Amino acid sequence: MLQNLYVKNLALIDETEVEFGEGLNILTGETGAGKSIIVDSVSLILGARADKELIKYGEEKAFVEALVTLPDSAPFFELLNSYGIEAEED
């Protein structure tokens, strides 16, 4: 489950952190509020190709970070173990 999303210097966003709760989470707001940038940030976390034009004007780099929790039975943990990587709780 996606718990937290941190975005810095992406498009029009200086810096923001979004907390997600269990169940349905809805992004609302006026046109130009940045909803699509949040969705694009999640796409980047999931492996979408980044375009350097997404970097905020005047900045050298952008940063997107997500905190995700998975059930203990998720096959992802086996994959990490096969590479010798010890997983944390989050």
N, C-alpha and C positions, 0 to 999 in steps of 0.2 A: 504494500500500500504506500502511495506517495504521501508523506507526512509534511514535508517542508520543501519549499523551492526558494532559492536565493539567486537573484539576478543583479548583475552590476554592469553598467555601461553597454547595455544592449538596446539598440534603436533609440527610443526616447527616454528610456529608463535610466536614471542615475544609479539608483540602488533601491532594491525592494526585497522583502521577504514575505512569502505567502505561506500560511499554515493551513493544512487541510485536515479535516476531521473524518471520522468514519462515515460511510454512507455517501449520499449524493452531495457533491460540492458544486455550486453554481457561480460562475463569474458574470457579474452584471455591471453596467455602467454606461455612461454616455459614449457616443462616437468619439474616438481619439483618446479614450481613457487608458488604453494599453492592454485590453483583454487579449487581443490576438498576439501580442508580444509574449504574454504569459504562456499561451498555447504553443507558440514557436519555441519558447524556452524548453518546454516539456519535450517537444520534438527533437531538439538538440540533445537533450539528456538520453533520449532513446536511440540516438545514432544518426539523426538527420545531418546532411552535409551543411556545414556552416559557410556562409558567405561573408567576406570581410566587410561588405557594405552594411552588415548588421551592427557593426561596432559603432557606438555613439560618436557623432562628429566631434573631433578634437581629442579623442582618446586613442590610445595605442592598442588596447585589448579589451575584450569583454569577458565576462565570467558567469557561468551558470552552474549551480550546484544543487543537488537534490538529496534529500534524506528519504530512504525507502526502507520499509520493513517487510520481511517475507516470513511465511510460516517456516518452522523448523524443518518441515518435510520437503521444502522447495529443492528441486534438483540443482539449482544454482550453487548451493553450498557444496555439493559433491564436485562440481566443476572447479570451484575455488580450491578445494582440498587437493584435487589432482594437479594443480599448479603450485602447491605448497603454500597457499595463501590462507592464513587463519582469519575467518570472518568474525567481525564484531557483532553485537546484538543488532545494531542498526547499520 
